[in-house]
Every structure is written in C-alpha cells, then in structure tokens.
C-alpha cells in the first residue's frame, strides 16, 4: 500500500521536513511522483525497524490511504 508523505509523517510522528531529510540523508525508501513523495507502507515499517524509529500506525486511517 502506497502512503502519501503526510500519512508517512503520521506513522512516524514527525514533520514533513524531517521525513524529507530522512529520505535524502537516511535512505528512507520513497518515490517522487509529480513533485510529491509516496512511501510504501511495508518498506516504511521495515526501514523504521532497521533504524530504531518508533511507529504509530494507529494514527493513520488506512481506509483513506491510497
């Protein structure tokens, strides 16, 4: 499942600027489409585990994520 950057931010409880920095500096896997970042939910969770980043999945309504 692909998440918009704002949903990924909620998963990680970080700002968009932090998420963007992690994409460029810490190799958080993301895809840039039409100037917007999209993150695969599974890849995000795997990256978070490997990088000791806490995840808050309850803060994302998966019914609205695309």
MARBA-3410 file (N, C-alpha, C, O; in Angstrom, 1 decimal):
66
0.8,-1.2,0.0,0.0,0.0,0.0,0.9,1.2,0.0,1.8,1.4,0.8 ~ 0.6,2.1,-0.9,1.4,3.4,-1.0,0.7,4.4,-0.1,-0.5,4.6,-0.1 ~ 1.5,5.1,0.6,1.1,6.2,1.5,1.6,7.5,1.0,2.7,7.6,0.5 ~ 0.8,8.6,1.1,1.2,9.9,0.9,2.2,10.3,1.9,2.2,9.7,3.0 ~ 3.1,11.2,1.7,4.1,11.7,2.6,3.4,12.1,4.0,4.0,11.8,5.0
2.3,12.8,3.9,1.6,13.2,5.2,1.2,12.0,6.0,1.3,12.1,7.2 ~ 0.8,10.9,5.4,0.4,9.7,6.1,1.7,9.1,6.7,1.6,8.6,7.9 ~ 2.8,9.1,6.0,4.0,8.5,6.5,4.5,9.3,7.7,5.0,8.8,8.6 ~ 4.3,10.7,7.6,4.7,11.5,8.7,3.9,11.1,10.0,4.4,11.1,11.1 ~ 2.6,10.9,9.8,1.8,10.5,10.9,2.2,9.1,11.5,2.3,8.9,12.7
2.6,8.2,10.6,3.1,6.9,11.1,4.3,7.0,12.0,4.4,6.3,13.0 ~ 5.2,8.0,11.6,6.4,8.1,12.3,6.4,9.3,13.4,7.3,9.5,14.1 ~ 5.3,10.0,13.4,5.1,11.2,14.3,6.2,12.2,14.1,6.9,12.6,15.1 ~ 6.5,12.5,12.8,7.5,13.5,12.5,6.9,14.5,11.5,5.9,14.3,10.9 ~ 7.6,15.6,11.4,7.2,16.7,10.4,7.6,16.3,9.0,8.4,15.3,8.8
7.0,16.9,8.0,7.3,16.7,6.6,8.8,17.0,6.4,9.4,16.3,5.6 ~ 9.3,18.0,7.0,10.7,18.4,6.8,11.6,17.3,7.3,12.7,17.0,6.7 ~ 11.3,16.6,8.4,12.1,15.5,9.0,12.0,14.3,8.0,13.0,13.7,7.7 ~ 10.8,14.0,7.6,10.6,12.9,6.6,11.4,13.1,5.4,12.1,12.2,4.9 ~ 11.4,14.3,4.8,12.1,14.6,3.6,13.6,14.5,3.9,14.4,13.9,3.0
14.1,14.9,5.0,15.5,14.8,5.4,15.9,13.3,5.5,17.0,12.9,5.1 ~ 15.0,12.5,6.1,15.3,11.1,6.2,15.3,10.4,4.9,16.1,9.5,4.6 ~ 14.5,10.9,3.9,14.5,10.3,2.6,15.9,10.6,1.9,16.5,9.7,1.3 ~ 16.4,11.8,2.1,17.6,12.2,1.4,18.9,11.8,2.2,19.9,11.4,1.5 ~ 18.8,11.8,3.5,20.0,11.6,4.3,20.1,10.2,4.9,21.2,9.7,5.2
19.0,9.5,5.1,19.0,8.2,5.8,18.4,7.1,5.0,18.0,6.1,5.5 ~ 18.2,7.4,3.7,17.8,6.4,2.7,16.4,5.8,3.1,16.2,4.6,2.8 ~ 15.5,6.6,3.6,14.1,6.1,3.8,13.6,5.9,2.4,13.6,6.9,1.6 ~ 13.1,4.7,2.0,12.6,4.5,0.6,11.3,5.2,0.3,10.4,5.1,1.0 ~ 11.4,6.0,-0.7,10.2,6.8,-1.2,10.3,7.0,-2.7,11.4,6.8,-3.3
9.2,7.3,-3.3,9.1,7.5,-4.7,8.6,8.9,-4.9,7.6,9.3,-4.3 ~ 9.2,9.7,-5.8,8.8,11.0,-6.1,8.0,11.0,-7.4,8.5,10.6,-8.4 ~ 6.7,11.4,-7.2,5.8,11.4,-8.4,5.2,12.7,-8.4,4.5,13.2,-7.5 ~ 5.4,13.4,-9.6,4.8,14.7,-9.8,5.1,15.7,-8.6,4.2,16.5,-8.2 ~ 6.3,15.6,-8.1,6.8,16.5,-7.1,6.3,16.1,-5.7,6.5,16.9,-4.7
5.7,15.0,-5.5,5.2,14.5,-4.2,5.8,13.2,-3.9,5.9,12.3,-4.7 ~ 6.2,13.0,-2.6,6.7,11.7,-2.1,5.6,10.8,-1.8,4.6,11.2,-1.2 ~ 5.8,9.5,-2.2,4.9,8.4,-1.8,5.8,7.4,-1.2,7.0,7.1,-1.6 ~ 5.3,6.7,-0.1,6.1,5.7,0.6,5.3,4.4,0.7,4.1,4.4,1.0 ~ 5.9,3.3,0.4,5.3,2.0,0.5,5.2,1.7,2.0,6.2,1.7,2.7
4.0,1.3,2.5,3.9,1.1,3.9,4.8,0.0,4.5,5.4,0.1,5.5 ~ 4.9,-1.1,3.7,5.8,-2.2,4.2,7.2,-1.8,4.2,8.0,-2.1,5.2 ~ 7.7,-1.0,3.2,9.1,-0.5,3.2,9.3,0.5,4.3,10.4,0.5,4.9 ~ 8.3,1.3,4.6,8.4,2.2,5.7,8.6,1.5,7.1,9.4,1.9,7.9 ~ 7.8,0.5,7.3,7.8,-0.2,8.5,9.2,-1.0,8.7,9.8,-1.0,9.8
9.7,-1.6,7.6,11.0,-2.2,7.6,12.1,-1.2,7.9,13.0,-1.5,8.7 ~ 12.0,-0.1,7.2,13.0,0.9,7.5,13.0,1.4,8.9,14.1,1.6,9.5 ~ 11.8,1.6,9.4,11.7,2.1,10.8,12.3,1.1,11.8,13.0,1.5,12.7 ~ 12.1,-0.2,11.6,12.6,-1.2,12.5,14.2,-1.2,12.4,14.8,-1.2,13.4 ~ 14.7,-1.2,11.2,16.1,-1.2,11.0,16.8,0.1,11.5,18.0,0.0,11.9
16.1,1.2,11.6,16.7,2.4,12.0,16.2,2.9,13.4,16.4,4.0,13.9 ~ 15.6,1.9,14.2,15.1,2.2,15.5,14.3,3.4,15.7,14.4,4.2,16.6 ~ 13.3,3.5,14.7,12.4,4.7,14.7,11.0,4.1,15.1,10.5,3.1,14.6 ~ 10.4,4.7,16.2,9.1,4.3,16.6,8.0,4.6,15.6,8.1,5.6,14.9 ~ 7.1,3.7,15.5,6.0,3.8,14.6,4.7,3.9,15.3,4.5,3.3,16.3
3.8,4.7,14.8,2.5,5.0,15.4,1.4,4.7,14.3,0.7,5.6,13.9 ~ 1.2,3.4,14.0,0.2,3.0,12.9,-1.2,3.4,13.3,-2.1,3.6,12.4 ~ -1.6,3.5,14.6,-2.9,3.8,14.9,-3.3,5.2,14.6,-4.5,5.6,14.6 ~ -2.3,6.1,14.3,-2.6,7.5,13.9,-3.0,7.6,12.4,-3.3,8.7,12.0 ~ -3.0,6.6,11.7,-3.3,6.6,10.2,-4.6,5.9,10.0,-4.7,4.7,10.3
-5.5,6.5,9.3,-6.7,5.8,8.9,-6.5,5.1,7.5,-6.4,5.8,6.5 ~ -6.3,3.8,7.6,-5.9,3.1,6.3,-7.0,3.1,5.3,-6.8,2.8,4.2 ~ -8.2,3.4,5.7,-9.3,3.4,4.8,-9.2,4.6,3.8,-9.7,4.5,2.7 ~ -8.5,5.7,4.3,-8.4,6.8,3.4,-7.1,6.8,2.7,-6.9,7.6,1.7 ~ -6.1,6.0,3.1,-4.8,6.0,2.5,-4.9,5.2,1.1,-5.7,4.3,1.0
-4.2,5.7,0.1,-4.3,5.0,-1.2,-3.0,4.2,-1.4,-2.9,3.6,-2.5
END
